[in-house]
Amino acid sequence: MEGNKDAENSERSTGGQDNGKLDTRLEQLNAQLSTLRSQEDAEQRQQAQRQSNSSGFALAWRLGAEFIAGVLVGGVIGYLIDMWLGWSPWGLIIFLLLGFVAGMLNMLRAAGKLPPPGGA
C-alpha cells in the first residue's frame, strides 16, 4: 500500500513537471502564432495599399484618356467641317469647345460623379 502511495506521488510530481513543460511550450507557441499573425496582417495591409495605388493610377490614366479623346474628336470633326463648308475657323472653335465639354462629361461619368447616359 505504501508502495502505491509513493508511485502515485512520483506520478503526480512527474505530471506536474510535464504540465509545467507543456504550459511553457503552449506559451511559446502562442507567442509564435501571434507574431506570425501580426506579420500576415502587415503583409495584407501592404498588399491592399499596393493594389489601391495601382487602381488609382489606372483611374487617372483612364480619366486623362477620356478627356483627351473628347477634345481630339471634337477638333477633328471641327477641322473636317471647316474644310467641307469653308467656315474656318468657326467649325474648329465650336467643335473644340463641344469636345471639351464631352471630355469633361466622360471624365465625370468614369469617376462615378455622374450617372451614365440613359439614367441606368
N, C-alpha and C positions, 0 to 999 in steps of 0.2 A: 504494500500500500504506500509505504513511504517512497519507494522507488517510482511509483506512478506520479506522486506529487512532484518529485524532482524533475521527472520528464516533462510534466505539464509546465512547471516553472521555466525550464530551459526552452520549451517551445514558445512560451509567452515572451520571454526575453528575446529570442531569435525573431519571432514575429514582430516584435516592437522595433527591432533593428531593421528588419525588412520593410516595415511600414515607413520608417524614417527615410530609408533609401528611396522608396517609391515616392514619398512625398517630395523629396528633393528632386528626383527625376521629373516628377509632374510639374514642379515649379519651373525647372529648366525648359521643359517642352512648351509650357505656356508662354515663357519669355520669348523663345524662338518663334513660336506661332504669332505672337503679337508683332514681333519685328518683321516677319515675312508679310503679314497683313498690311502693316504700315507702308512697307516698300511697294507692295502691289497697289495700294491706294494712290501712292505718289506717282507710280507709272501710269495709272489710269488717268489721273489728272493731267499729266504731261501729254498723254496721247489725245485727250479731249482738247487741250489747248492747241496742239499742232493741227488737229482737224478743224478747229474753229478758225485758225489763221488761214488755212488752205481755203475754206469755204468763203472767207471774207475776200481773199484775193480773187477768187473765181467770180464772185458777185461784182467786184469792182471792174474787172475786165468786161464782164457782160454789160454792165451799165454804160461803160465807155463805148463799147461797140454799138449798143443800141442808139446812143446819141449821134455818134459819127455817121452811122449808116443813114439815119434820118436826114442829116444835113447834106450828105453826099447825094442821096437820091433826089432830094429837093433841088440841089444845084444842077444836077444832070438834066432833070426834067425842065427846069427853067432855061438852061442853055439851049436845049433842043427846041423849046417853044420860041426862044429868041431867033434861032436860026430859021425856023419854019415860017413864023409870022412876021419877023423883022421888027420886033418890039424892043430891041436892045436898048438898054439893059434892064427893062422893067420885068420881063419874064424871069430873069435870073434873080433879081432882088426879091420879087414876090415869092417865088418858089424856094429860095433860100430861107426866107422867114417861115414859110409853111413847113419846110424840112426841120427847122429849129424847133418849132412847136411840136411836130410829130415826134422828134427825137426825145424831147422832154417828156411827153406823154408816155412813150415807150419805156423810158427810164423809170418813171414813177410806177408804171404797171409792173415792171420787172422787180422793183424793190418792194412791191406789195403795198404801196401807199394809195393806189387807185384800183378799183375793181377792173377786171378785164372787160373788153368791149362786149356788149350784148347783155350786161348785167348778170352773167353767170358766175 
